[in-house]
Amino acid sequence: MSELANYLPDYLQAMGTTLWISLCAALLGMALGFAFNGLCPHNPLAYRLWRGYVWIIRGTPYLAQLAVIYFGLPSVGIMLSAVQATVLSLTLYSAAYFGEIFRAAWRSIPPGQREAALANAISGVRCFWHIQAPQALRFALPLLGNQFILTIKESAIASVITVPELTMTTSQIVANTYTYVLPYALLIASYWLLAQGVSLCVRGLGYALRTGD
């Protein structure tokens, strides 16, 4: 019990760092994925560039992308801290996946709904926000929550550039104490708690959307 009491403050602080990094990256990645997926189809060149970006991001490991951001940008005069590089790289990484979720969500909506709205003198903007968006959000919500959880897990890779998140904290405790079981058990429990927290939030939001109809 004394060991657990000694480790808990470090894990709570590291959990806060992991959550903050993941939340920033997920929200920014979600916004980028939504914006590009919504705007690019109306411009053939932008659409091809966006599809190429998604193809590259999804086809390469996040560790390599993080290394390019953290070690490559200083060569062109852009200096980022380890946390800033992690948030930026994780945002760019998750945007490709969030964009695919939004693309699938919008394709799930029958195109006849927009045609019917325009035929009834409902503007395209009102149709988007009041008819299409609520349906797409209900479709995408479980997938968005799942991708947020995956973003939390991917943040563990930031330990290689010494970001003081959960995995890095565990590695430091193991190196200092030569104790393995309890630190890694706390690591697993911490990620599990974060994942369960996201799941509960998604369920609550889904329930609110259903009851709000």
Accessible surface in RSA format (square Angstrom, percent):
REM  Atomic radii and reference values for relative SASA: ProtOr
REM  Chains: A
REM  Algorithm: Lee & Richards
REM  Probe-radius: 1.40
REM  Slices: 20
REM RES _ NUM      All-atoms   Total-Side   Main-Chain    Non-polar    All polar
REM                ABS   REL    ABS   REL    ABS   REL    ABS   REL    ABS   REL
RES MET A   1   185.27  95.9 143.69  95.1  41.58  99.0 116.00  98.6  69.27  91.8
RES SER A   2    82.58  69.8  71.50  95.4  11.07  25.5  50.48 107.5  32.09  45.0
RES GLU A   3    81.33  46.7  80.90  61.2   0.43   1.0  28.49  55.1  52.84  43.1
RES LEU A   4    51.32  28.6  51.13  36.6   0.19   0.5  51.13  35.9   0.19   0.5
RES ALA A   5    62.58  57.5  48.78  75.3  13.80  31.4  52.32  73.7  10.26  27.2
RES ASN A   6   102.07  70.4  85.31  82.4  16.76  40.4  21.70  52.2  80.37  77.7
RES TYR A   7    16.71   7.8  16.71   9.5   0.00   0.0  14.08  10.6   2.63   3.2
RES LEU A   8    72.58  40.4  72.58  51.9   0.00   0.0  72.58  51.0   0.00   0.0
RES PRO A   9    80.65  58.8  71.62  65.3   9.03  32.8  75.97  62.7   4.69  29.1
RES ASP A  10    65.92  46.2  62.36  62.1   3.56   8.4   7.42  17.5  58.50  58.3
RES TYR A  11     3.85   1.8   3.85   2.2   0.00   0.0   3.85   2.9   0.00   0.0
RES LEU A  12   115.23  64.2 105.01  75.1  10.22  25.7 105.44  74.0   9.79  26.4
RES GLN A  13   137.01  76.6 124.81  91.2  12.20  29.0  44.11  93.9  92.90  70.5
RES ALA A  14     1.66   1.5   0.60   0.9   1.06   2.4   1.34   1.9   0.32   0.8
RES MET A  15    34.95  18.1  34.95  23.1   0.00   0.0  12.81  10.9  22.14  29.3
RES GLY A  16    38.82  47.9   0.00   N/A  38.82  47.9  33.83  92.8   5.00  11.2
RES THR A  17    32.03  22.8  25.41  25.8   6.62  15.8  13.79  18.5  18.24  27.6
RES THR A  18     0.08   0.1   0.00   0.0   0.08   0.2   0.08   0.1   0.00   0.0
RES LEU A  19    72.38  40.3  72.38  51.8   0.00   0.0  72.38  50.8   0.00   0.0
RES TRP A  20   140.06  56.2 136.57  66.1   3.49   8.2 115.41  61.5  24.65  40.0
RES ILE A  21     0.30   0.2   0.30   0.2   0.00   0.0   0.30   0.2   0.00   0.0
RES SER A  22     0.00   0.0   0.00   0.0   0.00   0.0   0.00   0.0   0.00   0.0
RES LEU A  23    73.73  41.1  73.73  52.7   0.00   0.0  73.73  51.8   0.00   0.0
RES CYS A  24    32.52  24.6  28.13  31.4   4.40  10.3   6.86  17.4  25.66  27.7
RES ALA A  25     0.00   0.0   0.00   0.0   0.00   0.0   0.00   0.0   0.00   0.0
RES ALA A  26     0.77   0.7   0.77   1.2   0.00   0.0   0.77   1.1   0.00   0.0
RES LEU A  27   101.94  56.8  95.76  68.5   6.18  15.5  96.31  67.6   5.62  15.1
RES LEU A  28    94.52  52.6  93.94  67.2   0.59   1.5  94.11  66.1   0.41   1.1
RES GLY A  29     0.00   0.0   0.00   N/A   0.00   0.0   0.00   0.0   0.00   0.0
RES MET A  30    44.68  23.1  44.55  29.5   0.13   0.3  20.51  17.4  24.17  32.0
RES ALA A  31    59.89  55.1  47.88  73.9  12.02  27.3  56.83  80.0   3.06   8.1
RES LEU A  32    59.11  32.9  58.74  42.0   0.36   0.9  59.09  41.5   0.02   0.1
RES GLY A  33     0.00   0.0   0.00   N/A   0.00   0.0   0.00   0.0   0.00   0.0
RES PHE A  34    66.88  33.5  64.78  40.1   2.11   5.5  64.87  39.3   2.01   5.8
RES ALA A  35    41.32  38.0  35.71  55.1   5.61  12.8  41.24  58.1   0.08   0.2
RES PHE A  36    86.51  43.3  86.51  53.6   0.00   0.0  86.51  52.4   0.00   0.0
RES ASN A  37    17.07  11.8  13.65  13.2   3.42   8.2   0.62   1.5  16.45  15.9
RES GLY A  38    40.44  49.9   0.00   N/A  40.44  49.9  31.96  87.7   8.48  19.0
RES LEU A  39   128.22  71.4 122.24  87.4   5.98  15.0 122.29  85.9   5.93  16.0
RES CYS A  40     7.87   5.9   6.89   7.7   0.98   2.3   1.02   2.6   6.84   7.4
RES PRO A  41    75.40  55.0  46.42  42.3  28.98 105.3  48.22  39.8  27.18 168.9
RES HIS A  42   156.09  85.3 121.99  84.8  34.10  87.2  85.72  88.3  70.37  81.9
RES ASN A  43    73.81  50.9  72.86  70.4   0.95   2.3  12.84  30.9  60.97  58.9
RES PRO A  44    91.42  66.6  84.98  77.5   6.44  23.4  91.25  75.3   0.17   1.1
RES LEU A  45   111.00  61.8 109.87  78.6   1.13   2.8 109.87  77.2   1.13   3.0
RES ALA A  46    31.16  28.7  27.45  42.4   3.71   8.4  29.64  41.7   1.52   4.0
RES TYR A  47    68.96  32.2  68.96  39.2   0.00   0.0  52.15  39.2  16.81  20.7
RES ARG A  48   152.66  64.1 142.37  72.6  10.28  24.5  66.77  91.3  85.88  52.1
RES LEU A  49   120.78  67.3 111.96  80.1   8.83  22.2 114.76  80.6   6.03  16.2
RES TRP A  50    14.74   5.9  10.65   5.2   4.09   9.6  14.20   7.6   0.54   0.9
RES ARG A  51    59.10  24.8  55.28  28.2   3.83   9.1  24.03  32.8  35.07  21.3
RES GLY A  52    26.54  32.7   0.00   N/A  26.54  32.7  25.67  70.5   0.86   1.9
RES TYR A  53    64.28  30.0  58.62  33.4   5.67  14.7  61.49  46.2   2.80   3.4
RES VAL A  54     2.90   1.9   2.90   2.6   0.00   0.0   2.90   2.5   0.00   0.0
RES TRP A  55   195.22  78.3 185.30  89.7   9.92  23.3 161.37  86.0  33.85  54.9
RES ILE A  56    99.09  56.4  94.89  70.7   4.20  10.1  99.09  71.4   0.00   0.0
RES ILE A  57    16.82   9.6  16.81  12.5   0.01   0.0  16.81  12.1   0.01   0.0
RES ARG A  58   120.29  50.5  95.15  48.5  25.14  59.9  16.15  22.1 104.15  63.1
RES GLY A  59    62.41  77.0   0.00   N/A  62.41  77.0  31.27  85.8  31.14  69.8
RES THR A  60    56.04  39.9  48.05  48.7   7.99  19.0  49.04  65.9   7.00  10.6
RES PRO A  61    91.12  66.4  79.16  72.2  11.96  43.5  90.47  74.7   0.64   4.0
RES TYR A  62     6.16   2.9   1.18   0.7   4.98  13.0   1.18   0.9   4.98   6.1
RES LEU A  63    87.62  48.8  87.35  62.5   0.27   0.7  87.35  61.3   0.27   0.7
RES ALA A  64    45.54  41.9  38.03  58.7   7.51  17.1  44.64  62.9   0.91   2.4
RES GLN A  65    24.47  13.7  20.46  15.0   4.01   9.5  23.16  49.3   1.31   1.0
RES LEU A  66     0.60   0.3   0.60   0.4   0.00   0.0   0.60   0.4   0.00   0.0
RES ALA A  67    37.51  34.5  34.64  53.5   2.88   6.5  36.04  50.8   1.47   3.9
RES VAL A  68   101.01  66.5  95.93  86.8   5.08  12.2 100.62  87.4   0.39   1.0
RES ILE A  69    22.45  12.8  22.03  16.4   0.43   1.0  22.03  15.9   0.43   1.2
RES TYR A  70    58.49  27.3  52.70  30.0   5.80  15.1  17.90  13.4  40.60  50.0
RES PHE A  71   134.48  67.3 113.83  70.5  20.65  53.7 116.37  70.6  18.12  51.8
RES GLY A  72    28.80  35.5   0.00   N/A  28.80  35.5  25.35  69.6   3.45   7.7
RES LEU A  73    38.78  21.6  38.57  27.6   0.21   0.5  38.76  27.2   0.03   0.1
RES PRO A  74    47.18  34.4  32.07  29.2  15.11  54.9  32.43  26.8  14.75  91.7
RES SER A  75    96.83  81.8  53.39  71.3  43.43 100.1  52.80 112.4  44.02  61.7
RES VAL A  76   107.72  70.9  74.61  67.5  33.11  79.8  84.38  73.3  23.34  63.3
RES GLY A  77    62.42  77.0   0.00   N/A  62.42  77.0  32.68  89.7  29.73  66.6
RES ILE A  78    84.40  48.0  81.24  60.5   3.17   7.6  84.36  60.7   0.04   0.1
RES MET A  79   144.32  74.7 119.85  79.3  24.47  58.3 110.35  93.8  33.97  45.0
RES LEU A  80    49.08  27.3  32.09  23.0  16.99  42.7  34.73  24.4  14.36  38.6
RES SER A  81    59.29  50.1  44.85  59.9  14.45  33.3  51.02 108.6   8.27  11.6
RES ALA A  82    17.61  16.2  13.27  20.5   4.34   9.9  13.27  18.7   4.34  11.5
RES VAL A  83    44.51  29.3  44.14  40.0   0.37   0.9  44.14  38.4   0.37   1.0
RES GLN A  84    99.60  55.7  93.39  68.3   6.21  14.8  30.31  64.5  69.29  52.6
RES ALA A  85     0.00   0.0   0.00   0.0   0.00   0.0   0.00   0.0   0.00   0.0
RES THR A  86     0.00   0.0   0.00   0.0   0.00   0.0   0.00   0.0   0.00   0.0
RES VAL A  87    20.30  13.4  20.30  18.4   0.00   0.0  20.30  17.6   0.00   0.0
RES LEU A  88    66.03  36.8  62.72  44.9   3.31   8.3  65.77  46.2   0.26   0.7
RES SER A  89     1.64   1.4   0.00   0.0   1.64   3.8   1.19   2.5   0.46   0.6
RES LEU A  90     0.08   0.0   0.08   0.1   0.00   0.0   0.08   0.1   0.00   0.0
RES THR A  91     7.12   5.1   7.12   7.2   0.00   0.0   6.98   9.4   0.14   0.2
RES LEU A  92    57.67  32.1  57.67  41.3   0.00   0.0  57.67  40.5   0.00   0.0
RES TYR A  93    21.21   9.9  21.21  12.1   0.00   0.0   3.22   2.4  17.99  22.2
RES SER A  94     0.09   0.1   0.09   0.1   0.00   0.0   0.09   0.2   0.00   0.0
RES ALA A  95     1.33   1.2   1.33   2.0   0.00   0.0   1.33   1.9   0.00   0.0
RES ALA A  96     0.00   0.0   0.00   0.0   0.00   0.0   0.00   0.0   0.00   0.0
RES TYR A  97    53.07  24.8  51.59  29.4   1.48   3.9  36.74  27.6  16.33  20.1
RES PHE A  98     0.00   0.0   0.00   0.0   0.00   0.0   0.00   0.0   0.00   0.0
RES GLY A  99     0.09   0.1   0.00   N/A   0.09   0.1   0.00   0.0   0.09   0.2
RES GLU A 100    28.12  16.1  22.94  17.4   5.18  12.3  15.88  30.7  12.24  10.0
RES ILE A 101    21.09  12.0  18.94  14.1   2.15   5.2  21.05  15.2   0.04   0.1
RES PHE A 102    16.28   8.1  16.28  10.1   0.00   0.0  16.28   9.9   0.00   0.0
RES ARG A 103    56.41  23.7  55.42  28.2   1.00   2.4  15.03  20.5  41.38  25.1
RES ALA A 104    44.61  41.0  35.72  55.1   8.89  20.2  41.18  58.0   3.44   9.1
RES ALA A 105     0.00   0.0   0.00   0.0   0.00   0.0   0.00   0.0   0.00   0.0
RES TRP A 106    62.47  25.1  53.19  25.7   9.28  21.8  49.51  26.4  12.96  21.0
RES ARG A 107   174.08  73.1 140.64  71.7  33.43  79.6  59.62  81.5 114.46  69.4
RES SER A 108    55.49  46.9  19.73  26.3  35.76  82.4  28.03  59.7  27.46  38.5
RES ILE A 109    11.58   6.6   3.27   2.4   8.31  20.0   4.23   3.0   7.35  19.9
RES PRO A 110    73.21  53.4  67.16  61.2   6.05  22.0  73.05  60.3   0.16   1.0
RES PRO A 111   104.49  76.2  96.33  87.8   8.16  29.6 103.52  85.5   0.97   6.0
RES GLY A 112    36.47  45.0   0.00   N/A  36.47  45.0  29.10  79.9   7.37  16.5
RES GLN A 113    54.75  30.6  46.91  34.3   7.84  18.7  26.81  57.1  27.93  21.2
RES ARG A 114    99.13  41.6  99.13  50.5   0.00   0.0  30.81  42.1  68.32  41.4
RES GLU A 115   117.12  67.2 110.51  83.6   6.61  15.7  45.35  87.7  71.77  58.6
RES ALA A 116    54.39  50.0  46.55  71.8   7.85  17.8  53.84  75.8   0.55   1.5
RES ALA A 117     4.38   4.0   0.38   0.6   3.99   9.1   3.92   5.5   0.46   1.2
RES LEU A 118    88.23  49.1  70.75  50.6  17.48  43.9  71.36  50.1  16.87  45.4
RES ALA A 119    89.33  82.1  44.57  68.8  44.76 101.8  57.76  81.3  31.57  83.6
RES ASN A 120   106.45  73.4  83.67  80.9  22.78  54.8  21.27  51.2  85.18  82.3
RES ALA A 121    96.37  88.6  59.66  92.1  36.71  83.5  72.57 102.2  23.80  63.0
RES ILE A 122    48.19  27.4  46.74  34.8   1.45   3.5  47.03  33.9   1.17   3.2
RES SER A 123    56.28  47.6  44.43  59.3  11.85  27.3  50.07 106.6   6.21   8.7
RES GLY A 124    22.00  27.1   0.00   N/A  22.00  27.1  12.09  33.2   9.90  22.2
RES VAL A 125   105.30  69.3 101.59  92.0   3.71   8.9 104.65  90.9   0.65   1.8
RES ARG A 126   140.69  59.1 139.57  71.1   1.12   2.7  42.76  58.4  97.93  59.3
RES CYS A 127     0.00   0.0   0.00   0.0   0.00   0.0   0.00   0.0   0.00   0.0
RES PHE A 128    51.04  25.5  51.04  31.6   0.00   0.0  51.04  30.9   0.00   0.0
RES TRP A 129   143.00  57.4 132.99  64.4  10.01  23.5 114.34  61.0  28.66  46.5
RES HIS A 130   131.50  71.9 108.85  75.7  22.65  57.9  65.96  68.0  65.54  76.3
RES ILE A 131    53.69  30.6  48.55  36.2   5.14  12.4  51.85  37.3   1.84   5.0
RES GLN A 132    19.81  11.1  19.81  14.5   0.00   0.0   0.00   0.0  19.81  15.0
RES ALA A 133    16.76  15.4  14.88  23.0   1.89   4.3  15.26  21.5   1.50   4.0
RES PRO A 134    45.50  33.2  40.23  36.7   5.27  19.1  45.35  37.4   0.14   0.9
RES GLN A 135    55.18  30.9  48.70  35.6   6.48  15.4  23.72  50.5  31.46  23.9
RES ALA A 136     0.65   0.6   0.43   0.7   0.22   0.5   0.62   0.9   0.03   0.1
RES LEU A 137    67.12  37.4  63.37  45.3   3.76   9.4  66.82  46.9   0.30   0.8
RES ARG A 138    85.94  36.1  70.43  35.9  15.50  36.9  30.11  41.1  55.83  33.8
RES PHE A 139    92.38  46.2  75.23  46.6  17.15  44.6  84.56  51.3   7.82  22.4
RES ALA A 140     0.54   0.5   0.54   0.8   0.00   0.0   0.54   0.8   0.00   0.0
RES LEU A 141    13.98   7.8  13.98  10.0   0.00   0.0  13.98   9.8   0.00   0.0
RES PRO A 142    81.68  59.5  72.58  66.2   9.11  33.1  74.85  61.8   6.83  42.5
RES LEU A 143    76.98  42.9  75.36  53.9   1.62   4.1  75.69  53.2   1.29   3.5
RES LEU A 144    11.50   6.4  10.80   7.7   0.71   1.8  11.05   7.8   0.45   1.2
RES GLY A 145     6.29   7.8   0.00   N/A   6.29   7.8   5.71  15.7   0.59   1.3
RES ASN A 146    81.55  56.2  77.94  75.3   3.60   8.7  15.73  37.9  65.81  63.6
RES GLN A 147    12.39   6.9  12.39   9.1   0.00   0.0   0.92   2.0  11.46   8.7
RES PHE A 148    30.85  15.4  30.85  19.1   0.00   0.0  30.85  18.7   0.00   0.0
RES ILE A 149    26.71  15.2  26.71  19.9   0.00   0.0  26.71  19.2   0.00   0.0
RES LEU A 150    74.17  41.3  73.89  52.9   0.28   0.7  73.89  51.9   0.28   0.7
RES THR A 151     1.12   0.8   0.54   0.6   0.57   1.4   0.69   0.9   0.43   0.6
RES ILE A 152     2.34   1.3   2.34   1.7   0.00   0.0   2.34   1.7   0.00   0.0
RES LYS A 153   113.40  55.3 104.12  63.9   9.28  22.1  57.95  52.2  55.45  59.1
RES GLU A 154    46.37  26.6  44.01  33.3   2.36   5.6   8.37  16.2  38.01  31.0
RES SER A 155     0.27   0.2   0.25   0.3   0.02   0.0   0.25   0.5   0.02   0.0
RES ALA A 156    23.12  21.3  21.37  33.0   1.76   4.0  21.59  30.4   1.53   4.1
RES ILE A 157    48.26  27.5  43.82  32.6   4.44  10.7  48.26  34.8   0.00   0.0
RES ALA A 158     0.06   0.1   0.06   0.1   0.00   0.0   0.06   0.1   0.00   0.0
RES SER A 159    20.94  17.7  14.80  19.7   6.14  14.1   3.93   8.4  17.01  23.8
RES VAL A 160    91.63  60.3  57.28  51.9  34.35  82.8  66.15  57.5  25.48  69.1
RES ILE A 161     7.01   4.0   1.66   1.2   5.34  12.9   6.52   4.7   0.49   1.3
RES THR A 162    90.13  64.1  76.74  77.8  13.38  31.9  57.06  76.6  33.07  50.0
RES VAL A 163     0.06   0.0   0.00   0.0   0.06   0.2   0.06   0.1   0.00   0.0
RES PRO A 164    76.34  55.6  73.16  66.7   3.18  11.6  73.69  60.8   2.65  16.5
RES GLU A 165     0.24   0.1   0.24   0.2   0.00   0.0   0.24   0.5   0.00   0.0
RES LEU A 166     0.00   0.0   0.00   0.0   0.00   0.0   0.00   0.0   0.00   0.0
RES THR A 167    32.76  23.3  32.63  33.1   0.13   0.3  30.65  41.2   2.11   3.2
RES MET A 168    34.26  17.7  34.26  22.7   0.00   0.0  27.43  23.3   6.83   9.0
RES THR A 169    14.00  10.0  13.91  14.1   0.09   0.2   7.27   9.8   6.73  10.2
RES THR A 170     0.27   0.2   0.27   0.3   0.00   0.0   0.27   0.4   0.00   0.0
RES SER A 171    50.30  42.5  44.38  59.2   5.92  13.6  28.77  61.3  21.53  30.2
RES GLN A 172    87.70  49.0  83.89  61.3   3.81   9.1  26.86  57.2  60.84  46.1
RES ILE A 173    15.09   8.6  13.95  10.4   1.14   2.8  15.09  10.9   0.00   0.0
RES VAL A 174    14.63   9.6  14.06  12.7   0.57   1.4  14.06  12.2   0.57   1.5
RES ALA A 175    67.07  61.7  46.39  71.6  20.67  47.0  55.27  77.8  11.80  31.3
RES ASN A 176   119.74  82.6  89.13  86.1  30.61  73.7  23.42  56.4  96.32  93.1
RES THR A 177    60.54  43.1  37.11  37.6  23.43  55.8  43.58  58.5  16.96  25.6
RES TYR A 178   173.36  80.9 155.16  88.3  18.20  47.4 110.13  82.8  63.23  77.9
RES THR A 179    35.80  25.5  31.98  32.4   3.81   9.1  21.93  29.5  13.86  21.0
RES TYR A 180   125.24  58.5 121.34  69.0   3.90  10.1  87.02  65.4  38.21  47.1
RES VAL A 181   127.50  83.9 119.21 107.9   8.28  20.0 125.44 109.0   2.06   5.6
RES LEU A 182    49.06  27.3  47.57  34.0   1.49   3.8  48.70  34.2   0.37   1.0
RES PRO A 183     0.00   0.0   0.00   0.0   0.00   0.0   0.00   0.0   0.00   0.0
RES TYR A 184    92.93  43.4  92.93  52.9   0.00   0.0  63.31  47.6  29.62  36.5
RES ALA A 185    49.08  45.1  39.13  60.4   9.95  22.6  43.95  61.9   5.13  13.6
RES LEU A 186    23.69  13.2  23.40  16.7   0.29   0.7  23.50  16.5   0.18   0.5
RES LEU A 187    20.26  11.3  20.26  14.5   0.00   0.0  20.26  14.2   0.00   0.0
RES ILE A 188   121.85  69.3 118.13  88.0   3.72   9.0 120.28  86.6   1.57   4.3
RES ALA A 189    43.33  39.8  38.71  59.7   4.61  10.5  43.19  60.8   0.13   0.3
RES SER A 190     4.78   4.0   4.45   5.9   0.33   0.8   0.00   0.0   4.78   6.7
RES TYR A 191    36.15  16.9  33.24  18.9   2.91   7.6  33.49  25.2   2.66   3.3
RES TRP A 192   147.17  59.1 140.97  68.2   6.19  14.5 126.43  67.4  20.74  33.6
RES LEU A 193    96.01  53.5  88.26  63.1   7.75  19.5  88.61  62.2   7.41  19.9
RES LEU A 194    16.03   8.9  11.99   8.6   4.04  10.2  14.48  10.2   1.56   4.2
RES ALA A 195    15.63  14.4  15.58  24.0   0.05   0.1  15.63  22.0   0.00   0.0
RES GLN A 196    64.64  36.1  64.64  47.2   0.00   0.0  11.28  24.0  53.36  40.5
RES GLY A 197    31.13  38.4   0.00   N/A  31.13  38.4  30.29  83.1   0.84   1.9
RES VAL A 198    12.66   8.3   9.68   8.8   2.98   7.2  11.94  10.4   0.72   2.0
RES SER A 199    27.90  23.6  22.57  30.1   5.33  12.3  12.95  27.6  14.95  20.9
RES LEU A 200   114.76  63.9 106.63  76.3   8.13  20.4 106.99  75.1   7.77  20.9
RES CYS A 201    93.65  70.8  79.99  89.2  13.66  32.1  32.56  82.5  61.09  65.9
RES VAL A 202    30.75  20.2  29.12  26.4   1.63   3.9  30.15  26.2   0.60   1.6
RES ARG A 203   160.28  67.3 149.73  76.3  10.55  25.1  61.32  83.8  98.96  60.0
RES GLY A 204    40.49  49.9   0.00   N/A  40.49  49.9  34.87  95.7   5.62  12.6
RES LEU A 205    86.93  48.4  81.49  58.3   5.44  13.7  84.80  59.6   2.13   5.7
RES GLY A 206    10.22  12.6   0.00   N/A  10.22  12.6   9.76  26.8   0.46   1.0
RES TYR A 207   134.25  62.7 134.25  76.4   0.00   0.0  92.93  69.8  41.32  50.9
RES ALA A 208    54.03  49.7  43.09  66.5  10.95  24.9  46.55  65.6   7.48  19.8
RES LEU A 209    41.45  23.1  37.32  26.7   4.13  10.4  39.66  27.9   1.79   4.8
RES ARG A 210   147.99  62.1 133.58  68.1  14.41  34.3  60.58  82.8  87.42  53.0
RES THR A 211    83.88  59.7  50.45  51.1  33.42  79.7  46.91  63.0  36.96  55.9
RES GLY A 212    65.24  80.5   0.00   N/A  65.24  80.5  32.41  88.9  32.83  73.5
RES ASP A 213   129.62  90.8  62.47  62.2  67.16 158.8  64.66 152.2  64.97  64.8
END  Absolute sums over single chains surface
CHAIN  1 A    12021.7      10183.1       1838.7       8524.8       3496.9
END  Absolute sums over all chains
TOTAL         12021.7      10183.1       1838.7       8524.8       3496.9
